[in-house]
Amino acid sequence: DRVNLYNNMISLNGSAVASLVPSAIWVDSLSKYVNVYYNSGRLYAGANQATTRTFSVQNSSQVQVLNNIFDNESKGYAAYVAIDTCVASFNYNDYWSNAEPNPNTGARKFVRWGAADVPYLDSLRILSGKDINSLELDPLFFGPRDLRLRIGILAERAQYNPDVTTDVYANIRPQIPQPTIGCYEFNSVRVVHDVAVATIIDPFVPAVTSGANAVVNNIETDSIMVRASFFNNGTSSLEE
């Protein structure tokens, strides 16, 4: 019989132990016929922990992975599939990692698929033939431990599943339009204006502001241009 693992809000936030590999969801080699649906996982185990895996599946079989958010904030893998045949379906997920590409090779620990480190979602689609409807977006959670969505960036992006009709808070997941990816069903009716600044692109405030290699931006006094990306789901007009 299949086992359903769904509607979990999992946040790991702390320091990693060098001998361990932190993961928010780990499907081990003894687990088979597991459905991983509508989970939200966020992992932070230090600023630079490249071995971390928000989702990990080992030598298993018949694992279905749909409608999940896998967010890695430690420059590690959003998802790690040790053997590609472990996974029967992989789709309608949101993968996010702050891992940076190697300046010489372009390699990046975004997703591991079999023997390959896949740097971006498009590369994953080509290699695996899966994740046609998946996304690579910052989910913009309320906070590191509150994995509700601040804006509807992942709303109406999931595949409806009759096995999971409510979210982690017992909110109904709509069949039409599509439900929200992750454990939390974002309902635009509950939000007057679903519009926000998603990311500030420039200016970049450096991490090193003291010492021999200090970099200081005098933002308070300089004339600067700020570049930002905005999210608007269409319910807010420009005038508003």
PAMIVO-410682 format. One record per residue (C-alpha): residue number from 1; residue in one letter; x, y, z. Coordinates in pm, 1 decimal, padded with zeros to 6 digits. Layout:
BEGIN
KEMAR pos code       c1       c2       c3
KEMAR NUM    a        X        Y        Z
...
***
This chain:
BEGIN
KEMAR pos code       c1       c2       c3
KEMAR   1    d  00000.0  00000.0  00000.0
KEMAR   2    r  00110.1  00353.0 -00069.9
KEMAR   3    v  00193.2  00590.4  00214.1
KEMAR   4    n  00095.8  00957.6  00186.8
KEMAR   5    l  00333.0  01215.6  00334.4
KEMAR   6    y  00151.3  01545.6  00297.5
KEMAR   7    n  00073.9  01890.2  00445.9
KEMAR   8    n  00391.4  01913.8  00652.4
KEMAR   9    m  00557.2  02246.1  00740.7
KEMAR  10    i  00920.4  02158.4  00813.3
KEMAR  11    s  01183.2  02416.0  00905.5
KEMAR  12    l  01538.3  02326.1  01004.4
KEMAR  13    n  01721.3  02632.0  01132.2
KEMAR  14    g  02057.8  02608.9  01308.6
KEMAR  15    s  02417.6  02494.9  01265.4
KEMAR  16    a  02517.9  02177.6  01084.7
KEMAR  17    v  02741.4  01903.8  01224.2
KEMAR  18    a  03016.2  01823.4  00975.3
KEMAR  19    s  02958.1  01445.4  00987.8
KEMAR  20    l  02583.6  01473.4  00918.9
KEMAR  21    v  02376.9  01568.4  00615.4
KEMAR  22    p  02073.4  01772.7  00724.8
KEMAR  23    s  01750.8  01722.2  00530.0
KEMAR  24    a  01395.4  01843.4  00584.9
KEMAR  25    i  01244.6  01532.4  00421.1
KEMAR  26    w  01449.2  01214.6  00379.1
KEMAR  27    v  01301.9  00907.9  00206.9
KEMAR  28    d  01547.5  00631.4  00293.3
KEMAR  29    s  01637.3  00318.3  00100.2
KEMAR  30    l  01387.8  00101.4  00289.8
KEMAR  31    s  01088.7  00318.2  00199.8
KEMAR  32    k  00889.9  00233.2 -00111.0
KEMAR  33    y  00560.6  00346.9 -00259.4
KEMAR  34    v  00568.1  00685.4 -00086.4
KEMAR  35    n  00359.4  00983.1 -00202.5
KEMAR  36    v  00523.6  01313.4 -00105.1
KEMAR  37    y  00249.4  01572.9 -00159.7
KEMAR  38    y  00197.3  01937.7 -00059.8
KEMAR  39    n  00487.9  01976.2  00182.4
KEMAR  40    s  00683.7  02295.4  00256.0
KEMAR  41    g  01044.5  02246.4  00361.9
KEMAR  42    r  01303.0  02513.0  00444.0
KEMAR  43    l  01657.1  02436.7  00550.7
KEMAR  44    y  01926.0  02661.2  00696.9
KEMAR  45    a  02225.6  02487.7  00854.4
KEMAR  46    g  02484.3  02762.5  00816.6
KEMAR  47    a  02578.4  03012.7  00548.6
KEMAR  48    n  02772.7  02767.4  00332.9
KEMAR  49    q  02671.6  02402.0  00380.1
KEMAR  50    a  02675.6  02262.7  00027.8
KEMAR  51    t  02598.9  01903.4  00131.1
KEMAR  52    t  02258.4  01992.4  00276.0
KEMAR  53    r  01945.6  01863.9  00101.9
KEMAR  54    t  01598.7  01999.9  00165.5
KEMAR  55    f  01449.2  01688.3  00005.3
KEMAR  56    s  01645.2  01365.3 -00027.4
KEMAR  57    v  01554.7  01023.8 -00165.6
KEMAR  58    q  01798.1  00732.7 -00159.9
KEMAR  59    n  01782.6  00383.4 -00313.2
KEMAR  60    s  01405.9  00353.1 -00302.2
KEMAR  61    s  01138.5  00295.7 -00565.4
KEMAR  62    q  00798.4  00421.8 -00678.0
KEMAR  63    v  00824.0  00756.8 -00498.3
KEMAR  64    q  00583.0  01028.2 -00617.7
KEMAR  65    v  00690.4  01388.3 -00548.8
KEMAR  66    l  00425.0  01648.5 -00635.8
KEMAR  67    n  00319.3  01998.0 -00524.9
KEMAR  68    n  00602.5  02058.0 -00276.6
KEMAR  69    i  00823.5  02355.0 -00186.3
KEMAR  70    f  01189.5  02269.2 -00125.7
KEMAR  71    d  01387.7  02575.5 -00012.2
KEMAR  72    n  01759.7  02552.4  00072.9
KEMAR  73    e  01916.0  02864.4  00226.5
KEMAR  74    s  02259.8  02706.9  00295.3
KEMAR  75    k  02387.5  02696.7 -00065.6
KEMAR  76    g  02300.4  02329.1 -00088.3
KEMAR  77    y  02057.0  02115.2 -00283.2
KEMAR  78    a  01687.1  02192.6 -00299.1
KEMAR  79    a  01637.0  01825.6 -00391.0
KEMAR  80    y  01873.4  01529.0 -00400.1
KEMAR  81    v  01777.7  01214.7 -00592.9
KEMAR  82    a  02060.2  00965.7 -00543.8
KEMAR  83    i  01934.5  00722.0 -00811.0
KEMAR  84    d  01707.5  00864.4 -01078.4
KEMAR  85    t  01496.6  00548.3 -01103.5
KEMAR  86    c  01383.5  00599.6 -00740.7
KEMAR  87    v  01127.8  00855.6 -00850.0
KEMAR  88    a  00819.1  00759.6 -01048.1
KEMAR  89    s  00694.7  01119.0 -01083.2
KEMAR  90    f  00850.9  01456.0 -01007.2
KEMAR  91    n  00635.9  01755.7 -01099.5
KEMAR  92    y  00453.4  02070.0 -00983.0
KEMAR  93    n  00723.8  02140.7 -00724.8
KEMAR  94    d  00903.3  02464.0 -00641.8
KEMAR  95    y  01279.3  02433.3 -00599.1
KEMAR  96    w  01483.4  02717.0 -00450.3
KEMAR  97    s  01847.6  02731.2 -00348.7
KEMAR  98    n  02082.1  03023.8 -00291.1
KEMAR  99    a  02371.1  02810.9 -00420.7
KEMAR 100    e  02601.9  03012.0 -00644.5
KEMAR 101    p  02743.0  02889.2 -00977.5
KEMAR 102    n  03116.5  02819.6 -01001.7
KEMAR 103    p  03267.1  03118.1 -01188.8
KEMAR 104    n  03480.5  02887.6 -01405.8
KEMAR 105    t  03261.7  02584.3 -01470.4
KEMAR 106    g  02910.0  02715.6 -01404.4
KEMAR 107    a  02845.5  02414.8 -01177.9
KEMAR 108    r  02587.8  02476.9 -00907.1
KEMAR 109    k  02437.1  02254.4 -00637.0
KEMAR 110    f  02073.7  02325.5 -00720.6
KEMAR 111    v  01936.4  01971.5 -00763.5
KEMAR 112    r  02117.5  01639.0 -00767.6
KEMAR 113    w  01982.6  01393.2 -01022.9
KEMAR 114    g  02160.7  01058.7 -01017.6
KEMAR 115    a  02530.2  01124.4 -01075.3
KEMAR 116    a  02488.8  01484.0 -01192.8
KEMAR 117    d  02467.9  01818.0 -01015.8
KEMAR 118    v  02202.1  02005.5 -01210.2
KEMAR 119    p  02250.8  02385.6 -01198.4
KEMAR 120    y  01902.9  02506.6 -01298.6
KEMAR 121    l  01547.0  02385.7 -01351.3
KEMAR 122    d  01571.8  02391.4 -01730.8
KEMAR 123    s  01874.0  02162.2 -01709.7
KEMAR 124    l  01683.0  01928.9 -01478.0
KEMAR 125    r  01394.4  01902.9 -01722.9
KEMAR 126    i  01629.7  01810.3 -02006.6
KEMAR 127    l  01818.5  01551.4 -01801.7
KEMAR 128    s  01525.9  01386.3 -01622.6
KEMAR 129    g  01235.3  01437.8 -01860.0
KEMAR 130    k  01029.5  01540.2 -01555.3
KEMAR 131    d  00928.5  01862.7 -01374.6
KEMAR 132    i  00754.1  02008.5 -01678.3
KEMAR 133    n  00524.7  02214.6 -01452.1
KEMAR 134    s  00771.3  02278.7 -01168.6
KEMAR 135    l  00909.7  02620.6 -01076.9
KEMAR 136    e  01232.8  02779.8 -00959.6
KEMAR 137    l  01104.6  03070.7 -00748.3
KEMAR 138    d  01183.2  03210.9 -00405.6
KEMAR 139    p  00869.3  03110.1 -00213.0
KEMAR 140    l  00887.5  03424.2  00006.1
KEMAR 141    f  00778.0  03266.4  00332.0
KEMAR 142    f  00659.1  03475.3  00625.1
KEMAR 143    g  00973.7  03377.7  00812.5
KEMAR 144    p  01230.4  03101.4  00868.6
KEMAR 145    r  00988.6  02910.1  01091.9
KEMAR 146    d  00655.3  03029.2  00953.5
KEMAR 147    l  00629.6  02876.2  00607.2
KEMAR 148    r  00305.2  03038.0  00506.7
KEMAR 149    l  00332.1  03236.1  00183.1
KEMAR 150    r  00343.5  03615.5  00208.7
KEMAR 151    i  00216.8  03660.2 -00148.4
KEMAR 152    g  00048.6  03430.4 -00396.9
KEMAR 153    i  00355.2  03363.2 -00607.6
KEMAR 154    l  00284.7  02987.4 -00596.2
KEMAR 155    a -00094.7  03009.1 -00591.3
KEMAR 156    e -00284.3  02820.9 -00863.7
KEMAR 157    r  00036.0  02638.8 -00967.4
KEMAR 158    a -00024.5  02292.3 -00815.6
KEMAR 159    q -00197.1  01986.4 -00957.9
KEMAR 160    y -00527.0  01908.8 -00789.0
KEMAR 161    n -00514.6  01585.2 -00592.3
KEMAR 162    p -00836.8  01425.3 -00459.5
KEMAR 163    d -00632.5  01253.4 -00186.6
KEMAR 164    v -00543.0  01590.3 -00025.9
KEMAR 165    t -00841.6  01825.1 -00025.1
KEMAR 166    t -00732.4  02060.7  00256.9
KEMAR 167    d -00408.9  02230.5  00361.3
KEMAR 168    v -00217.2  02220.9  00690.3
KEMAR 169    y -00471.9  02463.6  00843.9
KEMAR 170    a -00775.6  02273.1  00706.9
KEMAR 171    n -00838.2  02535.2  00436.1
KEMAR 172    i -01005.4  02387.6  00128.1
KEMAR 173    r -00780.7  02331.9 -00171.7
KEMAR 174    p -00978.1  02438.5 -00480.0
KEMAR 175    q -00999.4  02214.6 -00781.1
KEMAR 176    i -01082.4  02510.9 -01006.4
KEMAR 177    p -00862.6  02709.6 -01031.5
KEMAR 178    q -00560.9  02502.8 -00935.5
KEMAR 179    p -00448.3  02481.0 -00570.4
KEMAR 180    t -00130.5  02630.9 -00422.5
KEMAR 181    i  00206.0  02454.3 -00416.5
KEMAR 182    g  00318.9  02366.4 -00063.3
KEMAR 183    c  00147.1  02293.5  00266.7
KEMAR 184    y -00033.2  02630.1  00283.8
KEMAR 185    e -00326.4  02711.2  00055.0
KEMAR 186    f -00293.8  03077.1 -00040.9
KEMAR 187    n -00636.2  03227.9 -00097.0
KEMAR 188    s -00632.6  03562.8 -00278.9
KEMAR 189    v -00982.7  03634.5 -00146.3
KEMAR 190    r -00828.4  03674.5  00200.1
KEMAR 191    v -00578.5  03930.8  00062.1
KEMAR 192    v -00702.5  04273.5 -00046.6
KEMAR 193    h -00402.6  04353.7 -00266.1
KEMAR 194    d -00180.6  04062.3 -00361.7
KEMAR 195    v  00110.9  04275.3 -00476.7
KEMAR 196    a  00452.6  04329.1 -00321.2
KEMAR 197    v  00821.7  04388.9 -00376.7
KEMAR 198    a  00954.2  04035.8 -00421.1
KEMAR 199    t  01329.6  04101.2 -00431.6
KEMAR 200    i  01561.9  04403.2 -00412.9
KEMAR 201    i  01818.9  04342.1 -00687.1
KEMAR 202    d  02039.5  04652.7 -00647.0
KEMAR 203    p  02206.0  04803.3 -00453.0
KEMAR 204    f  02374.4  04502.1 -00304.7
KEMAR 205    v  02481.7  04564.0  00053.4
KEMAR 206    p  02815.4  04382.7  00107.0
KEMAR 207    a  02865.7  04142.3  00391.5
KEMAR 208    v  03216.8  04273.3  00468.6
KEMAR 209    t  03199.4  04628.6  00600.2
KEMAR 210    s  03514.9  04639.2  00813.8
KEMAR 211    g  03876.6  04530.1  00797.5
KEMAR 212    a  04134.3  04542.8  00517.0
KEMAR 213    n  03885.9  04446.7  00243.4
KEMAR 214    a  03595.9  04656.7  00364.3
KEMAR 215    v  03332.3  04767.6  00115.9
KEMAR 216    v  03094.3  05038.5  00226.3
KEMAR 217    n  02801.3  05177.3  00029.1
KEMAR 218    n  02700.2  05518.2  00159.8
KEMAR 219    i  02335.1  05455.8  00087.2
KEMAR 220    e  02225.0  05724.5  00331.4
KEMAR 221    t  02405.0  06002.9  00143.7
KEMAR 222    d  02463.9  05886.1 -00214.4
KEMAR 223    s  02222.1  05926.3 -00501.7
KEMAR 224    i  02137.8  05570.9 -00600.0
KEMAR 225    m  01906.8  05381.4 -00832.4
KEMAR 226    v  01721.0  05090.6 -00674.6
KEMAR 227    r  01626.4  04793.5 -00892.8
KEMAR 228    a  01359.8  04558.8 -00760.6
KEMAR 229    s  01135.4  04280.9 -00887.1
KEMAR 230    f  00764.5  04304.3 -00811.8
KEMAR 231    f  00489.9  04046.9 -00789.2
KEMAR 232    n  00132.5  04126.0 -00893.1
KEMAR 233    n -00119.8  03849.8 -00941.6
KEMAR 234    g -00346.6  04077.5 -01143.2
KEMAR 235    t -00593.1  04180.3 -00875.1
KEMAR 236    s -00413.6  04509.5 -00802.4
KEMAR 237    s -00411.9  04790.1 -01057.8
KEMAR 238    l -00119.7  05026.0 -01116.3
KEMAR 239    e -00314.8  05312.7 -00955.7
KEMAR 240    e -00367.9  05111.0 -00637.5
***
